[in-house]
């Protein structure tokens, strides 16, 4: 199958031909429909020394994806389900408190890998495999725009942080606060 990757030491993406992945137990096979591109992809490329998956000479790019389940492989998913894969995954060293709590996005550097960014192949390929727990089902009618779910989730996380950080003080975050113009003490 075709994939877009960056080879170790290079700073330009390359089209490569790699074997279609086989889902392991607990994993589903997903046919990728669309993948978004953003500044993070440029950073991965420009660094020229991204954290490649262990032992790999290249890393498949892409972290904002939407796809359709091709082979549920015994998981709870169904063939044809439209899914968005999450980006953060357990590190090679194994699980940790952040993943156990269901908050992988709070895991600091070293406690996770990120598909297409740090230490794990991304989604810019015809097919990817993923544990079913990391595949978020979305309505079929959102398939065209599903690659925006990941960036929206980043915004949602920022909002959660903002509200959490203001919880113990007076006032709630508002538009002025988010635009950075509010003074302290309101
Ligand atoms: Zn992104």
Boltz pocket constraint, residues with backbone or C-beta under 6 A from the ligand:
constraints:
  - pocket:
      binder: B
      contacts: [[A, 38], [A, 39], [A, 40], [A, 63], [A, 64], [A, 150], [A, 151]]
      max_distance: 6.0
